[in-house]
Amino acid sequence: MTTQQGSNAAALPVNFYRYYLTVHGEIKLIYFKACLSTFGITKSRLEKIQKNLTPTGMAPLDRRGECQNRPKASERY
């Protein structure tokens, strides 16, 4: 990865991501669309992950099944 110094440094985006994949023990730089295709996710899902990575530096927690607007079926029986 290269860094730019001087007046060009202000032109670089704050959140710049590169996508890597390990193939036969070798780390390779891949394109954005290849990343989406390899992991079978949408662009919006990847953007959500990136948005959550920015402030904390950690992946977001899995929040599936945490709906609070209705009781769970197991609590009714």
N, CA, C and O atoms as a Tinker XYZ file with bonds, in Angstrom:
   308  protein
     1  N      0.836000   -1.165000    0.000000    73     2
     2  CA     0.000000    0.000000    0.000000    64     1     3
     3  C      0.886000    1.234000    0.000000    63     2     4     5
     4  O      1.863000    1.319000    0.743000    81     3
     5  N      0.533000    2.165000   -0.828000    73     3     6
     6  CA     1.317000    3.390000   -0.892000    64     5     7
     7  C      0.544000    4.530000   -0.256000    63     6     8     9
     8  O     -0.687000    4.530000   -0.261000    81     7
     9  N      1.249000    5.482000    0.282000    73     7    10
    10  CA     0.614000    6.666000    0.850000    64     9    11
    11  C      1.103000    7.878000    0.091000    63    10    12    13
    12  O      2.234000    7.911000   -0.394000    81    11
    13  N      0.240000    8.875000   -0.009000    73    11    14
    14  CA     0.609000   10.092000   -0.696000    64    13    15
    15  C      0.820000   11.190000    0.324000    63    14    16    17
    16  O      0.080000   11.280000    1.304000    81    15
    17  N      1.800000   12.006000    0.110000    73    15    18
    18  CA     2.121000   13.099000    1.017000    64    17    19
    19  C      1.850000   14.426000    0.329000    63    18    20    21
    20  O      1.680000   14.483000   -0.889000    81    19
    21  N      1.811000   15.496000    1.120000    73    19    22
    22  CA     1.687000   16.840000    0.561000    64    21    23
    23  C      0.262000   17.215000    0.240000    63    22    24    25
    24  O     -0.664000   16.826000    0.952000    81    23
    25  N      0.079000   17.975000   -0.835000    73    23    26
    26  CA    -1.237000   18.508000   -1.176000    64    25    27
    27  C     -2.203000   17.428000   -1.650000    63    26    28    29
    28  O     -3.416000   17.614000   -1.546000    81    27
    29  N     -1.708000   16.313000   -2.163000    73    27    30
    30  CA    -2.582000   15.241000   -2.636000    64    29    31
    31  C     -3.190000   14.450000   -1.494000    63    30    32    33
    32  O     -4.182000   13.751000   -1.701000    81    31
    33  N     -2.633000   14.537000   -0.301000    73    31    34
    34  CA    -3.139000   13.757000    0.825000    64    33    35
    35  C     -4.551000   14.185000    1.203000    63    34    36    37
    36  O     -5.338000   13.351000    1.651000    81    35
    37  N     -4.892000   15.448000    1.037000    73    35    38
    38  CA    -6.228000   15.926000    1.368000    64    37    39
    39  C     -7.263000   15.396000    0.389000    63    38    40    41
    40  O     -8.442000   15.321000    0.736000    81    39
    41  N     -6.866000   15.031000   -0.810000    73    39    42
    42  CA    -7.792000   14.544000   -1.820000    64    41    43
    43  C     -8.175000   13.084000   -1.613000    63    42    44    45
    44  O     -9.163000   12.625000   -2.186000    81    43
    45  N     -7.419000   12.349000   -0.812000    73    43    46
    46  CA    -7.718000   10.943000   -0.576000    64    45    47
    47  C     -8.954000   10.802000    0.303000    63    46    48    49
    48  O     -9.152000   11.598000    1.221000    81    47
    49  N     -9.796000    9.792000    0.033000    73    47    50
    50  CA   -10.966000    9.585000    0.885000    64    49    51
    51  C    -10.554000    9.132000    2.283000    63    50    52    53
    52  O     -9.534000    8.464000    2.452000    81    51
    53  N    -11.349000    9.496000    3.272000    73    51    54
    54  CA   -11.046000    9.127000    4.655000    64    53    55
    55  C    -11.182000    7.622000    4.842000    63    54    56    57
    56  O    -10.324000    6.986000    5.453000    81    55
    57  N    -12.255000    7.057000    4.317000    73    55    58
    58  CA   -12.495000    5.624000    4.453000    64    57    59
    59  C    -12.183000    4.936000    3.126000    63    58    60    61
    60  O    -13.034000    4.845000    2.241000    81    59
    61  N    -10.981000    4.468000    3.010000    73    59    62
    62  CA   -10.535000    3.821000    1.790000    64    61    63
    63  C    -10.284000    2.358000    2.107000    63    62    64    65
    64  O     -9.459000    2.044000    2.965000    81    63
    65  N    -10.985000    1.459000    1.427000    73    63    66
    66  CA   -10.892000    0.039000    1.729000    64    65    67
    67  C    -10.268000   -0.715000    0.566000    63    66    68    69
    68  O    -10.504000   -0.405000   -0.602000    81    67
    69  N     -9.481000   -1.694000    0.912000    73    67    70
    70  CA    -8.931000   -2.632000   -0.064000    64    69    71
    71  C     -9.410000   -4.013000    0.340000    63    70    72    73
    72  O     -9.578000   -4.298000    1.525000    81    71
    73  N     -9.627000   -4.864000   -0.640000    73    71    74
    74  CA   -10.194000   -6.180000   -0.401000    64    73    75
    75  C     -9.163000   -7.242000   -0.756000    63    74    76    77
    76  O     -8.599000   -7.242000   -1.850000    81    75
    77  N     -8.927000   -8.142000    0.185000    73    75    78
    78  CA    -7.922000   -9.185000    0.020000    64    77    79
    79  C     -8.573000  -10.548000    0.196000    63    78    80    81
    80  O     -9.565000  -10.694000    0.911000    81    79
    81  N     -8.001000  -11.536000   -0.464000    73    79    82
    82  CA    -8.466000  -12.905000   -0.374000    64    81    83
    83  C     -7.238000  -13.801000   -0.303000    63    82    84    85
    84  O     -6.263000  -13.582000   -1.021000    81    83
    85  N     -7.284000  -14.803000    0.558000    73    83    86
    86  CA    -6.191000  -15.753000    0.669000    64    85    87
    87  C     -6.448000  -16.925000   -0.270000    63    86    88    89
    88  O     -7.461000  -17.613000   -0.143000    81    87
    89  N     -5.543000  -17.154000   -1.206000    73    87    90
    90  CA    -5.661000  -18.240000   -2.177000    64    89    91
    91  C     -4.416000  -19.091000   -2.080000    63    90    92    93
    92  O     -3.315000  -18.627000   -2.378000    81    91
    93  N     -4.583000  -20.341000   -1.662000    73    91    94
    94  CA    -3.466000  -21.279000   -1.500000    64    93    95
    95  C     -2.357000  -20.688000   -0.639000    63    94    96    97
    96  O     -1.176000  -20.822000   -0.959000    81    95
    97  N     -2.739000  -20.038000    0.447000    73    95    98
    98  CA    -1.782000  -19.468000    1.378000    64    97    99
    99  C     -1.174000  -18.142000    0.968000    63    98   100   101
   100  O     -0.336000  -17.595000    1.685000    81    99
   101  N     -1.580000  -17.624000   -0.167000    73    99   102
   102  CA    -1.048000  -16.357000   -0.668000    64   101   103
   103  C     -2.148000  -15.297000   -0.624000    63   102   104   105
   104  O     -3.260000  -15.533000   -1.096000    81   103
   105  N     -1.843000  -14.146000   -0.064000    73   103   106
   106  CA    -2.816000  -13.061000    0.051000    64   105   107
   107  C     -2.808000  -12.252000   -1.238000    63   106   108   109
   108  O     -1.770000  -11.758000   -1.677000    81   107
   109  N     -4.012000  -12.127000   -1.844000    73   107   110
   110  CA    -4.124000  -11.414000   -3.116000    64   109   111
   111  C     -5.116000  -10.267000   -2.980000    63   110   112   113
   112  O     -6.137000  -10.393000   -2.304000    81   111
   113  N     -4.809000   -9.161000   -3.622000    73   111   114
   114  CA    -5.692000   -8.015000   -3.701000    64   113   115
   115  C     -6.752000   -8.321000   -4.755000    63   114   116   117
   116  O     -6.420000   -8.722000   -5.870000    81   115
   117  N     -8.039000   -8.130000   -4.403000    73   115   118
   118  CA    -9.109000   -8.406000   -5.358000    64   117   119
   119  C     -9.941000   -7.146000   -5.575000    63   118   120   121
   120  O     -9.864000   -6.200000   -4.791000    81   119
   121  N    -10.728000   -7.139000   -6.634000    73   119   122
   122  CA   -11.595000   -6.021000   -6.952000    64   121   123
   123  C    -12.834000   -6.034000   -6.057000    63   122   124   125
   124  O    -13.178000   -7.057000   -5.464000    81   123
   125  N    -13.486000   -4.893000   -5.972000    73   123   126
   126  CA   -14.691000   -4.719000   -5.164000    64   125   127
   127  C    -15.776000   -5.717000   -5.565000    63   126   128   129
   128  O    -16.347000   -6.385000   -4.704000    81   127
   129  N    -16.062000   -5.821000   -6.852000    73   127   130
   130  CA   -17.121000   -6.719000   -7.320000    64   129   131
   131  C    -16.754000   -8.183000   -7.081000    63   130   132   133
   132  O    -17.634000   -9.012000   -6.851000    81   131
   133  N    -15.480000   -8.500000   -7.135000    73   131   134
   134  CA   -15.051000   -9.862000   -6.843000    64   133   135
   135  C    -15.294000  -10.184000   -5.370000    63   134   136   137
   136  O    -15.653000  -11.312000   -5.031000    81   135
   137  N    -15.099000   -9.195000   -4.495000    73   135   138
   138  CA   -15.361000   -9.369000   -3.070000    64   137   139
   139  C    -16.847000   -9.664000   -2.838000    63   138   140   141
   140  O    -17.193000  -10.583000   -2.097000    81   139
   141  N    -17.717000   -8.883000   -3.473000    73   139   142
   142  CA   -19.153000   -9.084000   -3.329000    64   141   143
   143  C    -19.564000  -10.464000   -3.831000    63   142   144   145
   144  O    -20.355000  -11.155000   -3.190000    81   143
   145  N    -19.033000  -10.853000   -4.959000    73   143   146
   146  CA   -19.376000  -12.137000   -5.553000    64   145   147
   147  C    -18.859000  -13.311000   -4.719000    63   146   148   149
   148  O    -19.563000  -14.305000   -4.540000    81   147
   149  N    -17.643000  -13.197000   -4.216000    73   147   150
   150  CA   -17.033000  -14.279000   -3.439000    64   149   151
   151  C    -17.806000  -14.560000   -2.164000    63   150   152   153
   152  O    -18.032000  -15.717000   -1.811000    81   151
   153  N    -18.217000  -13.495000   -1.465000    73   151   154
   154  CA   -18.906000  -13.673000   -0.197000    64   153   155
   155  C    -20.422000  -13.692000   -0.335000    63   154   156   157
   156  O    -21.129000  -13.914000    0.648000    81   155
   157  N    -20.927000  -13.463000   -1.537000    73   155   158
   158  CA   -22.360000  -13.543000   -1.790000    64   157   159
   159  C    -23.162000  -12.506000   -1.027000    63   158   160   161
   160  O    -24.234000  -12.813000   -0.505000    81   159
   161  N    -22.659000  -11.289000   -0.955000    73   159   162
   162  CA   -23.355000  -10.220000   -0.255000    64   161   163
   163  C    -23.620000   -9.073000   -1.215000    63   162   164   165
   164  O    -23.036000   -8.995000   -2.296000    81   163
   165  N    -24.517000   -8.181000   -0.795000    73   163   166
   166  CA   -24.851000   -7.034000   -1.631000    64   165   167
   167  C    -23.959000   -5.851000   -1.281000    63   166   168   169
   168  O    -23.285000   -5.836000   -0.251000    81   167
   169  N    -23.974000   -4.860000   -2.170000    73   167   170
   170  CA   -23.188000   -3.651000   -1.953000    64   169   171
   171  C    -23.653000   -2.938000   -0.687000    63   170   172   173
   172  O    -22.833000   -2.426000    0.075000    81   171
   173  N    -24.972000   -2.902000   -0.458000    73   171   174
   174  CA   -25.489000   -2.209000    0.725000    64   173   175
   175  C    -25.063000   -2.908000    2.017000    63   174   176   177
   176  O    -24.800000   -2.241000    3.018000    81   175
   177  N    -24.992000   -4.235000    2.010000    73   175   178
   178  CA   -24.547000   -4.967000    3.203000    64   177   179
   179  C    -23.083000   -4.659000    3.504000    63   178   180   181
   180  O    -22.711000   -4.469000    4.662000    81   179
   181  N    -22.261000   -4.612000    2.470000    73   179   182
   182  CA   -20.845000   -4.291000    2.658000    64   181   183
   183  C    -20.683000   -2.849000    3.145000    63   182   184   185
   184  O    -19.822000   -2.569000    3.979000    81   183
   185  N    -21.507000   -1.936000    2.628000    73   183   186
   186  CA   -21.447000   -0.548000    3.079000    64   185   187
   187  C    -21.837000   -0.424000    4.549000    63   186   188   189
   188  O    -21.247000    0.373000    5.279000    81   187
   189  N    -22.829000   -1.205000    4.994000    73   187   190
   190  CA   -23.226000   -1.199000    6.407000    64   189   191
   191  C    -22.093000   -1.694000    7.292000    63   190   192   193
   192  O    -21.837000   -1.134000    8.357000    81   191
   193  N    -21.423000   -2.733000    6.853000    73   191   194
   194  CA   -20.290000   -3.266000    7.622000    64   193   195
   195  C    -19.179000   -2.222000    7.698000    63   194   196   197
   196  O    -18.605000   -2.006000    8.766000    81   195
   197  N    -18.874000   -1.580000    6.583000    73   195   198
   198  CA   -17.833000   -0.563000    6.556000    64   197   199
   199  C    -18.200000    0.619000    7.448000    63   198   200   201
   200  O    -17.342000    1.165000    8.141000    81   199
   201  N    -19.472000    1.014000    7.432000    73   199   202
   202  CA   -19.924000    2.126000    8.272000    64   201   203
   203  C    -19.743000    1.802000    9.751000    63   202   204   205
   204  O    -19.361000    2.673000   10.532000    81   203
   205  N    -20.013000    0.566000   10.141000    73   203   206
   206  CA   -19.849000    0.161000   11.534000    64   205   207
   207  C    -18.391000   -0.061000   11.905000    63   206   208   209
   208  O    -18.027000    0.071000   13.073000    81   207
   209  N    -17.557000   -0.394000   10.938000    73   207   210
   210  CA   -16.132000   -0.581000   11.211000    64   209   211
   211  C    -15.435000    0.746000   11.454000    63   210   212   213
   212  O    -14.476000    0.810000   12.223000    81   211
   213  N    -15.895000    1.785000   10.819000    73   211   214
   214  CA   -15.220000    3.081000   10.878000    64   213   215
   215  C    -15.059000    3.612000   12.299000    63   214   216   217
   216  O    -13.932000    3.929000   12.680000    81   215
   217  N    -16.123000    3.731000   13.116000    73   215   218
   218  CA   -15.931000    4.326000   14.447000    64   217   219
   219  C    -15.233000    3.403000   15.445000    63   218   220   221
   220  O    -14.481000    3.874000   16.299000    81   219
   221  N    -15.473000    2.094000   15.347000    73   219   222
   222  CA   -14.967000    1.188000   16.375000    64   221   223
   223  C    -13.760000    0.378000   15.947000    63   222   224   225
   224  O    -12.928000    0.016000   16.779000    81   223
   225  N    -13.652000    0.088000   14.657000    73   223   226
   226  CA   -12.582000   -0.764000   14.179000    64   225   227
   227  C    -12.891000   -2.239000   14.328000    63   226   228   229
   228  O    -12.050000   -3.083000   14.019000    81   227
   229  N    -14.107000   -2.568000   14.805000    73   227   230
   230  CA   -14.521000   -3.962000   14.972000    64   229   231
   231  C    -15.773000   -4.214000   14.157000    63   230   232   233
   232  O    -16.529000   -3.286000   13.871000    81   231
   233  N    -15.997000   -5.457000   13.783000    73   231   234
   234  CA   -17.182000   -5.827000   13.019000    64   233   235
   235  C    -18.438000   -5.652000   13.878000    63   234   236   237
   236  O    -18.381000   -5.810000   15.097000    81   235
   237  N    -19.573000   -5.327000   13.245000    73   235   238
   238  CA   -20.805000   -5.150000   14.013000    64   237   239
   239  C    -21.303000   -6.461000   14.598000    63   238   240   241
   240  O    -21.032000   -7.533000   14.057000    81   239
   241  N    -22.033000   -6.375000   15.706000    73   239   242
   242  CA   -22.613000   -7.552000   16.328000    64   241   243
   243  C    -23.784000   -8.063000   15.507000    63   242   244   245
   244  O    -24.452000   -7.292000   14.817000    81   243
   245  N    -24.028000   -9.355000   15.583000    73   243   246
   246  CA   -25.165000   -9.958000   14.914000    64   245   247
   247  C    -26.408000   -9.677000   15.749000    63   246   248   249
   248  O    -26.534000  -10.196000   16.859000    81   247
   249  N    -27.319000   -8.874000   15.240000    73   247   250
   250  CA   -28.491000   -8.442000   15.997000    64   249   251
   251  C    -29.756000   -9.185000   15.572000    63   250   252   253
   252  O    -30.859000   -8.758000   15.913000    81   251
   253  N    -29.618000  -10.285000   14.835000    73   251   254
   254  CA   -30.801000  -11.016000   14.409000    64   253   255
   255  C    -31.501000  -11.637000   15.615000    63   254   256   257
   256  O    -30.844000  -12.117000   16.540000    81   255
   257  N    -32.820000  -11.626000   15.605000    73   255   258
   258  CA   -33.610000  -12.236000   16.658000    64   257   259
   259  C    -33.782000  -11.380000   17.891000    63   258   260   261
   260  O    -34.253000  -11.881000   18.912000    81   259
   261  N    -33.424000  -10.119000   17.841000    73   259   262
   262  CA   -33.518000   -9.252000   19.012000    64   261   263
   263  C    -34.687000   -8.276000   18.911000    63   262   264   265
   264  O    -34.621000   -7.173000   19.455000    81   263
   265  N    -35.734000   -8.663000   18.235000    73   263   266
   266  CA   -36.904000   -7.809000   18.080000    64   265   267
   267  C    -37.615000   -7.675000   19.424000    63   266   268   269
   268  O    -37.889000   -8.680000   20.081000    81   267
   269  N    -37.912000   -6.458000   19.834000    73   267   270
   270  CA   -38.524000   -6.210000   21.143000    64   269   271
   271  C    -39.992000   -5.813000   21.040000    63   270   272   273
   272  O    -40.620000   -5.560000   22.068000    81   271
   273  N    -40.557000   -5.748000   19.844000    73   271   274
   274  CA   -41.915000   -5.264000   19.712000    64   273   275
   275  C    -42.975000   -6.349000   19.875000    63   274   276   277
   276  O    -44.164000   -6.037000   19.798000    81   275
   277  N    -42.604000   -7.594000   20.093000    73   275   278
   278  CA   -43.562000   -8.665000   20.350000    64   277   279
   279  C    -42.873000   -9.757000   21.156000    63   278   280   281
   280  O    -41.667000   -9.961000   21.013000    81   279
   281  N    -43.616000  -10.457000   21.997000    73   279   282
   282  CA   -42.991000  -11.523000   22.791000    64   281   283
   283  C    -42.590000  -12.719000   21.903000    63   282   284   285
   284  O    -43.175000  -12.958000   20.846000    81   283
   285  N    -41.624000  -13.420000   22.347000    73   283   286
   286  CA   -41.183000  -14.610000   21.609000    64   285   287
   287  C    -42.181000  -15.734000   21.828000    63   286   288   289
   288  O    -42.828000  -15.794000   22.874000    81   287
   289  N    -42.310000  -16.621000   20.858000    73   287   290
   290  CA   -43.279000  -17.717000   20.925000    64   289   291
   291  C    -42.986000  -18.633000   22.114000    63   290   292   293
   292  O    -43.914000  -19.176000   22.713000    81   291
   293  N    -41.718000  -18.810000   22.460000    73   291   294
   294  CA   -41.370000  -19.713000   23.562000    64   293   295
   295  C    -41.824000  -19.169000   24.910000    63   294   296   297
   296  O    -42.031000  -19.946000   25.842000    81   295
   297  N    -41.987000  -17.837000   25.038000    73   295   298
   298  CA   -42.421000  -17.243000   26.288000    64   297   299
   299  C    -43.922000  -17.394000   26.478000    63   298   300   301
   300  O    -44.394000  -17.310000   27.612000    81   299
   301  N    -44.686000  -17.611000   25.425000    73   299   302
   302  CA   -46.140000  -17.742000   25.541000    64   301   303
   303  C    -46.570000  -19.121000   26.012000    63   302   304   305
   304  O    -47.666000  -19.265000   26.552000    81   303
   305  N    -45.744000  -20.131000   25.824000    73   303   306
   306  CA   -46.162000  -21.507000   26.146000    64   305   307
   307  C    -45.443000  -22.030000   27.342000    63   306   308
   308  O    -45.672000  -23.168000   27.752000    81   307
